Amino acid sequence: DAAIADTAIATSGIDDDTTPIDSQPHETVPPRKSTRGNPPPPLTQDTVNCII
């Protein structure tokens, strides 16, 4: 019984920690990629102009 209780607690704890962590990254990753995707072109052009 003790082993089962420990497993259930460990599993529930992992599930609780995993759910919020997964929710945040998925929501945060797309916006960051979109934002980062836009800046690079201007930065690249500025860098190229400076090099030229």
C-alpha positions in Angstrom: 0.0 0.0 0.0 2.8 2.4 0.9 4.5 1.9 -2.5 1.2 2.5 -4.3 0.5 5.7 -2.3 4.0 7.0 -3.0 3.6 6.2 -6.7 0.2 7.9 -6.9 1.5 11.0 -5.1 4.6 11.2 -7.3 2.5 10.7 -10.5 -0.1 13.3 -9.4 2.8 15.7 -8.6 4.4 15.1 -12.0 1.1 15.6 -13.8 0.4 18.8 -11.9 3.9 20.2 -12.7 3.8 18.9 -16.3 0.4 20.4 -17.2 1.1 24.1 -16.4 4.7 23.8 -17.8 3.4 22.3 -21.1 0.6 24.9 -21.3 2.9 27.9 -20.9 5.6 26.8 -23.3 3.1 26.0 -26.1 1.4 29.4 -25.7 4.7 31.3 -25.2 6.7 29.6 -28.0 4.5 30.6 -31.0 4.5 34.3 -30.0 8.2 34.4 -29.5 8.9 32.7 -32.8 6.6 35.1 -34.6 8.2 38.1 -32.9 11.7 36.8 -33.4 10.9 35.9 -37.0 10.0 39.5 -37.8 13.1 41.3 -36.3 15.7 39.2 -38.0 15.1 40.6 -41.5 15.6 44.2 -40.4 18.6 43.3 -38.3 20.1 41.3 -41.2 19.6 44.2 -43.6 21.2 46.6 -41.1 24.1 44.2 -40.6 24.6 43.8 -44.3 24.5 47.6 -44.9 27.0 48.1 -42.1 29.3 45.4 -43.6 28.9 46.9 -47.1 
